[in-house]
Amino acid sequence: MSKTVPEPPVYAGEFRHAVDAKNRVTIPSRWRSAGEGEEFFAVPDPQGNFLMILPPREFDRVKADVEANASIPPPDRRKFIRRFYALAQLVGADKQGRVLLPEDHCRRLGLEGEVVLIGSHSRMEIWNPERWAAATAEEDEVFRRVAGEVGL
């Protein structure tokens, strides 16, 4: 009998949560799979604005997409993959759905006190509230234009 693989969750919505003194943040319950031991990869975005939280499937997909992209020269592919993996840290959710955020990533991205968790379909993003407000204001016009183009 074949075993069915559960569909990965779709991360959608905006949530404000506190980072505790141990750099833990609670993942929204609707974003969690059943049970303890869920693992993610925490990687700062290349522009240094937020922390990406990627499930293993999404993490693997990034590498596959880079390797399959013929427009990126092979030496650049290797350099990107090396840096991407060097920045990534494996993090796990505890029974309360809290993820321990890497201290160096928190310091670099200003993630302390209140943070904003953003669903971005196949991954989560954790933002400093001020950076999120600035990004939202900057992206509003693009959002409205693209929404009109696709008929929303």
Buried (B, 14 or more C-beta within 10 A) or exposed (E): EEEEEEEEBEBEEEBEBEBBEEBBBBBBEEBBEEEEEBEBBBBBEEEEBBBBBBBEEBBEBBBEEBBEEEEBEEEEBEEBBEEBEEBBBEBEBEEEBBBBBBEEBBEEBBBBEEBBBBBBEBBBBBBBBEBBEEBBEEEEEEEEEEEEEEEE
